[in-house]
Amino acid sequence: MNIVIVDDEPKIRNGLNKLLDARENWNVVGTFEDAKSALKFIYEDEVDVIITDIKMPEVSGLELIGQIRDKNKNVCIIILSGYSNFSFAQKAIQLGVTRYMTKPTNTKELISVLMMIENERKFGKEDKKEVLEVNNLLVLKAIKYIEMNYSKKIVLKDIAAELFISPNYLCDLFKKHMGKNLSEYIIEYRMQKAKKLLGQLEYKISDIADIIGFGDAKYFSSTFKKMYGVTPLEYRNGKNNN
């Protein structure tokens, strides 16, 4: 299985190259720091899987994928991104990306995804286009639900009921497409909102906890510190001193 890696961070490119090229029957046939160089190679050589970042100089990963899809509908694409937001995920799913994963990369999960791709290519698969389109739409609707309701208490069964599917199926579907649990995504989304609100000094820490749906300021602070290594107050003070 021929793999191409596109990432402007040398450490990530080299690490993935070493990790994946060591596997039997997997060949990293190209590593590129920018999308333009990768495109030229992909157009001229046989590639099974592309692993790419989103944010890169000149041509973004999403633009790269769009141009590839114009010529090749079958190549599998995995996104590794430092960004977790609806617009990126929405565009990625529309472009038929196999998996959207956030950095730091979970190498075990990445290998698992690649093994799944390898098995599908080796043994063939049924025509699942219609099912895939429905599943993509369900994931997008779940993300939109979170966007609209993050300030309230979000309950898994309520999202599932909104989509007319079971909670277990929703969890499996979300994990498959987004590379993380639904609960993890909700927390990350709320924390991103919190970071923006911390830049607005008119809001107390307890106010922000309420706004993002935590209610308990202590739990919010401990969750924020666990994710970013500093308390909300420390983040606010550091941000204002920069």
SEDREN-305313 format. One record per residue (C-alpha): residue number from 0; y, z, x. Coordinates in nm, 3 decimals. Example, Ala and Ser with C-alpha at 12.3 -4.5 7.8 and 13.67 -1.06 7.14 Angstrom:
<sites>
SITE  resi  c2  c3  c1
SITE  0  -0.450  0.780  1.230
SITE  1  -0.106  0.714  1.367
</sites>
This chain:
<sites>
SITE  resi  c2  c3  c1
SITE  0  0.000  0.000  0.000
SITE  1  0.328  -0.117  0.155
SITE  2  0.617  0.130  0.129
SITE  3  0.989  0.087  0.203
SITE  4  1.222  0.383  0.255
SITE  5  1.599  0.351  0.197
SITE  6  1.817  0.652  0.280
SITE  7  2.132  0.692  0.487
SITE  8  2.016  1.028  0.625
SITE  9  1.811  0.971  0.946
SITE  10  1.631  1.303  0.912
SITE  11  1.497  1.211  0.569
SITE  12  1.404  0.856  0.670
SITE  13  1.217  0.969  0.978
SITE  14  1.049  1.260  0.801
SITE  15  0.921  1.046  0.515
SITE  16  0.814  0.772  0.754
SITE  17  0.605  1.016  0.957
SITE  18  0.459  1.184  0.648
SITE  19  0.360  0.871  0.459
SITE  20  0.261  0.637  0.739
SITE  21  -0.001  0.888  0.852
SITE  22  -0.193  0.846  0.527
SITE  23  -0.485  0.605  0.524
SITE  24  -0.408  0.272  0.353
SITE  25  -0.036  0.354  0.326
SITE  26  0.198  0.153  0.546
SITE  27  0.569  0.221  0.580
SITE  28  0.671  -0.138  0.646
SITE  29  1.044  -0.071  0.664
SITE  30  1.301  0.210  0.683
SITE  31  1.665  0.131  0.615
SITE  32  1.991  0.325  0.618
SITE  33  2.167  0.092  0.375
SITE  34  2.077  -0.109  0.067
SITE  35  2.190  -0.449  0.200
SITE  36  1.946  -0.445  0.490
SITE  37  1.669  -0.325  0.262
SITE  38  1.732  -0.604  0.009
SITE  39  1.694  -0.879  0.268
SITE  40  1.362  -0.731  0.381
SITE  41  1.231  -0.671  0.029
SITE  42  1.308  -1.029  -0.076
SITE  43  1.115  -1.170  0.222
SITE  44  0.817  -0.934  0.248
SITE  45  0.551  -0.798  0.015
SITE  46  0.639  -0.445  -0.094
SITE  47  0.450  -0.220  -0.337
SITE  48  0.675  0.088  -0.345
SITE  49  1.043  0.152  -0.270
SITE  50  1.168  0.507  -0.212
SITE  51  1.547  0.514  -0.226
SITE  52  1.846  0.745  -0.242
SITE  53  2.121  0.685  -0.499
SITE  54  2.441  0.764  -0.309
SITE  55  2.474  0.530  -0.010
SITE  56  2.765  0.343  0.152
SITE  57  2.871  0.003  0.017
SITE  58  2.577  -0.064  -0.217
SITE  59  2.434  0.230  -0.413
SITE  60  2.066  0.289  -0.476
SITE  61  2.110  0.202  -0.843
SITE  62  2.275  -0.129  -0.751
SITE  63  1.988  -0.193  -0.510
SITE  64  1.734  -0.130  -0.786
SITE  65  1.922  -0.353  -1.028
SITE  66  1.919  -0.643  -0.782
SITE  67  1.550  -0.589  -0.704
SITE  68  1.464  -0.587  -1.074
SITE  69  1.631  -0.926  -1.115
SITE  70  1.365  -1.072  -0.887
SITE  71  1.072  -0.831  -0.904
SITE  72  0.972  -0.644  -1.218
SITE  73  0.650  -0.502  -1.076
SITE  74  0.746  -0.313  -0.761
SITE  75  0.734  0.065  -0.814
SITE  76  1.054  0.253  -0.739
SITE  77  1.096  0.624  -0.668
SITE  78  1.444  0.777  -0.651
SITE  79  1.517  1.073  -0.425
SITE  80  1.860  1.203  -0.512
SITE  81  2.081  1.500  -0.442
SITE  82  2.228  1.449  -0.788
SITE  83  2.084  1.562  -1.119
SITE  84  2.287  1.432  -1.408
SITE  85  2.242  1.237  -1.726
SITE  86  2.418  0.915  -1.625
SITE  87  2.209  0.866  -1.310
SITE  88  1.884  0.953  -1.487
SITE  89  1.972  0.728  -1.781
SITE  90  2.042  0.429  -1.558
SITE  91  1.729  0.493  -1.351
SITE  92  1.507  0.503  -1.659
SITE  93  1.669  0.185  -1.794
SITE  94  1.581  0.014  -1.466
SITE  95  1.218  0.117  -1.498
SITE  96  1.207  0.368  -1.216
SITE  97  0.865  0.531  -1.177
SITE  98  1.001  0.875  -1.088
SITE  99  1.343  1.038  -1.046
SITE  100  1.316  1.326  -0.796
SITE  101  1.591  1.550  -0.665
SITE  102  1.639  1.665  -0.307
SITE  103  1.522  1.866  -0.122
SITE  104  1.210  1.654  -0.155
SITE  105  0.891  1.815  -0.281
SITE  106  0.651  1.635  -0.046
SITE  107  0.339  1.737  -0.240
SITE  108  0.483  1.593  -0.558
SITE  109  0.592  1.275  -0.381
SITE  110  0.243  1.222  -0.240
SITE  111  0.095  1.288  -0.584
SITE  112  0.319  1.021  -0.739
SITE  113  0.229  0.772  -0.467
SITE  114  -0.141  0.842  -0.517
SITE  115  -0.098  0.774  -0.889
SITE  116  0.072  0.443  -0.810
SITE  117  -0.201  0.353  -0.563
SITE  118  -0.476  0.424  -0.816
SITE  119  -0.303  0.220  -1.085
SITE  120  -0.269  -0.075  -0.849
SITE  121  -0.626  -0.040  -0.726
SITE  122  -0.800  -0.006  -1.060
SITE  123  -0.550  -0.179  -1.282
SITE  124  -0.388  -0.037  -1.596
SITE  125  -0.352  -0.124  -1.961
SITE  126  -0.042  -0.285  -2.093
SITE  127  0.169  0.025  -2.159
SITE  128  0.509  -0.138  -2.187
SITE  129  0.571  -0.030  -2.545
SITE  130  0.455  0.328  -2.481
SITE  131  0.669  0.346  -2.166
SITE  132  0.981  0.235  -2.352
SITE  133  0.926  0.499  -2.622
SITE  134  0.867  0.771  -2.363
SITE  135  1.179  0.673  -2.169
SITE  136  1.386  0.703  -2.485
SITE  137  1.241  1.047  -2.561
SITE  138  1.336  1.176  -2.216
SITE  139  1.689  1.041  -2.252
SITE  140  1.722  1.206  -2.593
SITE  141  1.602  1.538  -2.447
SITE  142  1.864  1.516  -2.172
SITE  143  2.132  1.431  -2.427
SITE  144  2.026  1.730  -2.638
SITE  145  2.075  1.956  -2.334
SITE  146  2.418  1.804  -2.269
SITE  147  2.525  1.873  -2.625
SITE  148  2.376  2.223  -2.656
SITE  149  2.384  2.383  -2.310
SITE  150  2.638  2.642  -2.429
SITE  151  2.391  2.769  -2.690
SITE  152  2.044  2.913  -2.670
SITE  153  1.810  2.621  -2.603
SITE  154  1.455  2.659  -2.729
SITE  155  1.182  2.417  -2.627
SITE  156  1.035  2.389  -2.976
SITE  157  1.378  2.297  -3.116
SITE  158  1.415  2.004  -2.875
SITE  159  1.059  1.893  -2.950
SITE  160  1.122  1.916  -3.324
SITE  161  1.436  1.706  -3.284
SITE  162  1.224  1.437  -3.115
SITE  163  0.925  1.475  -3.354
SITE  164  0.681  1.549  -3.070
SITE  165  0.491  1.859  -2.959
SITE  166  0.647  2.101  -2.707
SITE  167  0.357  2.048  -2.463
SITE  168  0.394  1.672  -2.477
SITE  169  0.769  1.701  -2.421
SITE  170  0.712  1.921  -2.116
SITE  171  0.459  1.681  -1.966
SITE  172  0.678  1.380  -2.038
SITE  173  0.990  1.536  -1.890
SITE  174  0.808  1.650  -1.577
SITE  175  0.659  1.303  -1.528
SITE  176  0.990  1.120  -1.554
SITE  177  1.234  1.369  -1.403
SITE  178  1.016  1.532  -1.139
SITE  179  1.094  1.884  -1.259
SITE  180  1.027  2.118  -1.550
SITE  181  1.254  2.104  -1.852
SITE  182  1.357  2.467  -1.797
SITE  183  1.453  2.392  -1.436
SITE  184  1.666  2.099  -1.548
SITE  185  1.846  2.314  -1.807
SITE  186  1.927  2.583  -1.550
SITE  187  2.049  2.327  -1.295
SITE  188  2.266  2.158  -1.557
SITE  189  2.420  2.491  -1.658
SITE  190  2.482  2.587  -1.294
SITE  191  2.660  2.258  -1.232
SITE  192  2.885  2.328  -1.529
SITE  193  2.945  2.679  -1.395
SITE  194  3.058  2.546  -1.056
SITE  195  3.322  2.335  -1.225
SITE  196  3.442  2.624  -1.442
SITE  197  3.467  2.856  -1.141
SITE  198  3.746  2.633  -1.014
SITE  199  3.949  2.726  -1.321
SITE  200  4.087  3.075  -1.257
SITE  201  4.172  3.142  -1.622
SITE  202  3.803  3.202  -1.688
SITE  203  3.641  3.534  -1.601
SITE  204  3.286  3.532  -1.467
SITE  205  3.169  3.681  -1.796
SITE  206  3.352  3.404  -1.985
SITE  207  3.173  3.138  -1.783
SITE  208  2.838  3.305  -1.847
SITE  209  2.906  3.280  -2.221
SITE  210  3.031  2.921  -2.203
SITE  211  2.718  2.793  -2.026
SITE  212  2.482  2.975  -2.258
SITE  213  2.378  3.275  -2.046
SITE  214  2.558  3.556  -2.227
SITE  215  2.448  3.815  -1.970
SITE  216  2.693  3.795  -1.678
SITE  217  2.458  3.981  -1.440
SITE  218  2.172  3.742  -1.509
SITE  219  2.409  3.449  -1.464
SITE  220  2.531  3.585  -1.129
SITE  221  2.179  3.647  -0.999
SITE  222  2.065  3.299  -1.108
SITE  223  2.370  3.138  -0.946
SITE  224  2.311  3.324  -0.619
SITE  225  1.944  3.232  -0.619
SITE  226  2.036  2.865  -0.651
SITE  227  2.340  2.843  -0.422
SITE  228  2.310  3.143  -0.190
SITE  229  2.638  3.302  -0.303
SITE  230  2.753  3.487  -0.612
SITE  231  2.987  3.312  -0.857
SITE  232  3.275  3.529  -0.732
SITE  233  3.200  3.445  -0.368
SITE  234  3.182  3.077  -0.458
SITE  235  3.515  3.099  -0.642
SITE  236  3.687  3.278  -0.353
SITE  237  3.545  3.040  -0.097
SITE  238  3.643  2.737  -0.305
SITE  239  3.998  2.859  -0.349
SITE  240  4.033  2.930  0.023
SITE  241  3.938  2.573  0.118
</sites>
